[in-house]
């Protein structure tokens, strides 16, 4: 793969940062934004508790 193409690929850190930016624990949901779209994922109780404990 060409070096310039490698630089354009998202890294795990960038992906995690984007997901964390969309995490809304007060509403128990994750908002995933993509160009021109927005997906809302409602967190179940276990996922909510794990995310909450991980961030505290």
Chimera marker file (.cmm) of the C-alpha trace (Angstrom):
<marker_set name="trace">
<marker id="1" x="0.000" y="0.000" z="0.000" r="1" g="1" b="0" radius="0.5"/>
<marker id="2" x="1.332" y="3.443" z="-0.873" r="1" g="1" b="0" radius="0.5"/>
<marker id="3" x="2.415" y="5.676" z="1.999" r="1" g="1" b="0" radius="0.5"/>
<marker id="4" x="-0.084" y="8.411" z="1.050" r="1" g="1" b="0" radius="0.5"/>
<marker id="5" x="-2.950" y="5.891" z="1.097" r="1" g="1" b="0" radius="0.5"/>
<marker id="6" x="-1.873" y="4.687" z="4.554" r="1" g="1" b="0" radius="0.5"/>
<marker id="7" x="-2.071" y="8.207" z="5.947" r="1" g="1" b="0" radius="0.5"/>
<marker id="8" x="-5.699" y="8.493" z="4.800" r="1" g="1" b="0" radius="0.5"/>
<marker id="9" x="-6.832" y="5.374" z="6.665" r="1" g="1" b="0" radius="0.5"/>
<marker id="10" x="-8.538" y="5.967" z="10.013" r="1" g="1" b="0" radius="0.5"/>
<marker id="11" x="-6.576" y="4.776" z="13.008" r="1" g="1" b="0" radius="0.5"/>
<marker id="12" x="-8.018" y="2.933" z="15.954" r="1" g="1" b="0" radius="0.5"/>
<marker id="13" x="-7.387" y="5.989" z="18.119" r="1" g="1" b="0" radius="0.5"/>
<marker id="14" x="-9.245" y="8.289" z="15.728" r="1" g="1" b="0" radius="0.5"/>
<marker id="15" x="-12.159" y="5.856" z="15.502" r="1" g="1" b="0" radius="0.5"/>
<marker id="16" x="-12.374" y="5.526" z="19.278" r="1" g="1" b="0" radius="0.5"/>
<marker id="17" x="-12.247" y="9.299" z="19.704" r="1" g="1" b="0" radius="0.5"/>
<marker id="18" x="-15.084" y="9.739" z="17.230" r="1" g="1" b="0" radius="0.5"/>
<marker id="19" x="-17.203" y="7.135" z="19.000" r="1" g="1" b="0" radius="0.5"/>
<marker id="20" x="-16.516" y="8.647" z="22.411" r="1" g="1" b="0" radius="0.5"/>
<marker id="21" x="-17.534" y="12.058" z="21.075" r="1" g="1" b="0" radius="0.5"/>
<marker id="22" x="-20.926" y="10.576" z="20.199" r="1" g="1" b="0" radius="0.5"/>
<marker id="23" x="-21.454" y="8.786" z="23.505" r="1" g="1" b="0" radius="0.5"/>
<marker id="24" x="-24.322" y="10.374" z="25.444" r="1" g="1" b="0" radius="0.5"/>
<marker id="25" x="-24.603" y="8.533" z="28.758" r="1" g="1" b="0" radius="0.5"/>
<marker id="26" x="-27.286" y="10.873" z="30.104" r="1" g="1" b="0" radius="0.5"/>
<marker id="27" x="-29.575" y="9.681" z="27.299" r="1" g="1" b="0" radius="0.5"/>
<marker id="28" x="-28.128" y="6.144" z="27.209" r="1" g="1" b="0" radius="0.5"/>
<marker id="29" x="-27.236" y="6.324" z="23.535" r="1" g="1" b="0" radius="0.5"/>
<marker id="30" x="-24.406" y="6.508" z="21.052" r="1" g="1" b="0" radius="0.5"/>
<marker id="31" x="-24.683" y="8.821" z="18.064" r="1" g="1" b="0" radius="0.5"/>
<marker id="32" x="-22.536" y="7.749" z="15.115" r="1" g="1" b="0" radius="0.5"/>
<marker id="33" x="-22.091" y="10.493" z="12.557" r="1" g="1" b="0" radius="0.5"/>
<marker id="34" x="-21.182" y="9.801" z="8.963" r="1" g="1" b="0" radius="0.5"/>
<marker id="35" x="-21.132" y="12.192" z="6.037" r="1" g="1" b="0" radius="0.5"/>
<marker id="36" x="-24.746" y="13.223" z="5.550" r="1" g="1" b="0" radius="0.5"/>
<marker id="37" x="-26.086" y="10.660" z="8.034" r="1" g="1" b="0" radius="0.5"/>
<marker id="38" x="-26.563" y="10.185" z="11.750" r="1" g="1" b="0" radius="0.5"/>
<marker id="39" x="-27.243" y="6.834" z="13.390" r="1" g="1" b="0" radius="0.5"/>
<marker id="40" x="-28.556" y="6.627" z="16.952" r="1" g="1" b="0" radius="0.5"/>
<marker id="41" x="-27.805" y="3.468" z="18.896" r="1" g="1" b="0" radius="0.5"/>
<marker id="42" x="-29.690" y="3.040" z="22.153" r="1" g="1" b="0" radius="0.5"/>
<marker id="43" x="-27.544" y="1.339" z="24.781" r="1" g="1" b="0" radius="0.5"/>
<marker id="44" x="-28.853" y="-1.655" z="26.695" r="1" g="1" b="0" radius="0.5"/>
<marker id="45" x="-28.320" y="-1.720" z="30.457" r="1" g="1" b="0" radius="0.5"/>
<marker id="46" x="-25.136" y="-3.815" z="30.379" r="1" g="1" b="0" radius="0.5"/>
<marker id="47" x="-23.499" y="-1.707" z="27.663" r="1" g="1" b="0" radius="0.5"/>
<marker id="48" x="-24.467" y="1.476" z="29.487" r="1" g="1" b="0" radius="0.5"/>
<marker id="49" x="-22.991" y="0.233" z="32.786" r="1" g="1" b="0" radius="0.5"/>
<marker id="50" x="-19.772" y="-0.936" z="31.102" r="1" g="1" b="0" radius="0.5"/>
<marker id="51" x="-19.297" y="2.368" z="29.281" r="1" g="1" b="0" radius="0.5"/>
<marker id="52" x="-20.076" y="4.343" z="32.410" r="1" g="1" b="0" radius="0.5"/>
<marker id="53" x="-17.643" y="2.332" z="34.534" r="1" g="1" b="0" radius="0.5"/>
<marker id="54" x="-14.935" y="2.518" z="31.855" r="1" g="1" b="0" radius="0.5"/>
<marker id="55" x="-15.155" y="6.320" z="31.704" r="1" g="1" b="0" radius="0.5"/>
<marker id="56" x="-15.213" y="6.922" z="35.453" r="1" g="1" b="0" radius="0.5"/>
<link id1="1" id2="2" r="1" g="1" b="0" radius="0.2"/>
<link id1="2" id2="3" r="1" g="1" b="0" radius="0.2"/>
<link id1="3" id2="4" r="1" g="1" b="0" radius="0.2"/>
<link id1="4" id2="5" r="1" g="1" b="0" radius="0.2"/>
<link id1="5" id2="6" r="1" g="1" b="0" radius="0.2"/>
<link id1="6" id2="7" r="1" g="1" b="0" radius="0.2"/>
<link id1="7" id2="8" r="1" g="1" b="0" radius="0.2"/>
<link id1="8" id2="9" r="1" g="1" b="0" radius="0.2"/>
<link id1="9" id2="10" r="1" g="1" b="0" radius="0.2"/>
<link id1="10" id2="11" r="1" g="1" b="0" radius="0.2"/>
<link id1="11" id2="12" r="1" g="1" b="0" radius="0.2"/>
<link id1="12" id2="13" r="1" g="1" b="0" radius="0.2"/>
<link id1="13" id2="14" r="1" g="1" b="0" radius="0.2"/>
<link id1="14" id2="15" r="1" g="1" b="0" radius="0.2"/>
<link id1="15" id2="16" r="1" g="1" b="0" radius="0.2"/>
<link id1="16" id2="17" r="1" g="1" b="0" radius="0.2"/>
<link id1="17" id2="18" r="1" g="1" b="0" radius="0.2"/>
<link id1="18" id2="19" r="1" g="1" b="0" radius="0.2"/>
<link id1="19" id2="20" r="1" g="1" b="0" radius="0.2"/>
<link id1="20" id2="21" r="1" g="1" b="0" radius="0.2"/>
<link id1="21" id2="22" r="1" g="1" b="0" radius="0.2"/>
<link id1="22" id2="23" r="1" g="1" b="0" radius="0.2"/>
<link id1="23" id2="24" r="1" g="1" b="0" radius="0.2"/>
<link id1="24" id2="25" r="1" g="1" b="0" radius="0.2"/>
<link id1="25" id2="26" r="1" g="1" b="0" radius="0.2"/>
<link id1="26" id2="27" r="1" g="1" b="0" radius="0.2"/>
<link id1="27" id2="28" r="1" g="1" b="0" radius="0.2"/>
<link id1="28" id2="29" r="1" g="1" b="0" radius="0.2"/>
<link id1="29" id2="30" r="1" g="1" b="0" radius="0.2"/>
<link id1="30" id2="31" r="1" g="1" b="0" radius="0.2"/>
<link id1="31" id2="32" r="1" g="1" b="0" radius="0.2"/>
<link id1="32" id2="33" r="1" g="1" b="0" radius="0.2"/>
<link id1="33" id2="34" r="1" g="1" b="0" radius="0.2"/>
<link id1="34" id2="35" r="1" g="1" b="0" radius="0.2"/>
<link id1="35" id2="36" r="1" g="1" b="0" radius="0.2"/>
<link id1="36" id2="37" r="1" g="1" b="0" radius="0.2"/>
<link id1="37" id2="38" r="1" g="1" b="0" radius="0.2"/>
<link id1="38" id2="39" r="1" g="1" b="0" radius="0.2"/>
<link id1="39" id2="40" r="1" g="1" b="0" radius="0.2"/>
<link id1="40" id2="41" r="1" g="1" b="0" radius="0.2"/>
<link id1="41" id2="42" r="1" g="1" b="0" radius="0.2"/>
<link id1="42" id2="43" r="1" g="1" b="0" radius="0.2"/>
<link id1="43" id2="44" r="1" g="1" b="0" radius="0.2"/>
<link id1="44" id2="45" r="1" g="1" b="0" radius="0.2"/>
<link id1="45" id2="46" r="1" g="1" b="0" radius="0.2"/>
<link id1="46" id2="47" r="1" g="1" b="0" radius="0.2"/>
<link id1="47" id2="48" r="1" g="1" b="0" radius="0.2"/>
<link id1="48" id2="49" r="1" g="1" b="0" radius="0.2"/>
<link id1="49" id2="50" r="1" g="1" b="0" radius="0.2"/>
<link id1="50" id2="51" r="1" g="1" b="0" radius="0.2"/>
<link id1="51" id2="52" r="1" g="1" b="0" radius="0.2"/>
<link id1="52" id2="53" r="1" g="1" b="0" radius="0.2"/>
<link id1="53" id2="54" r="1" g="1" b="0" radius="0.2"/>
<link id1="54" id2="55" r="1" g="1" b="0" radius="0.2"/>
<link id1="55" id2="56" r="1" g="1" b="0" radius="0.2"/>
</marker_set>
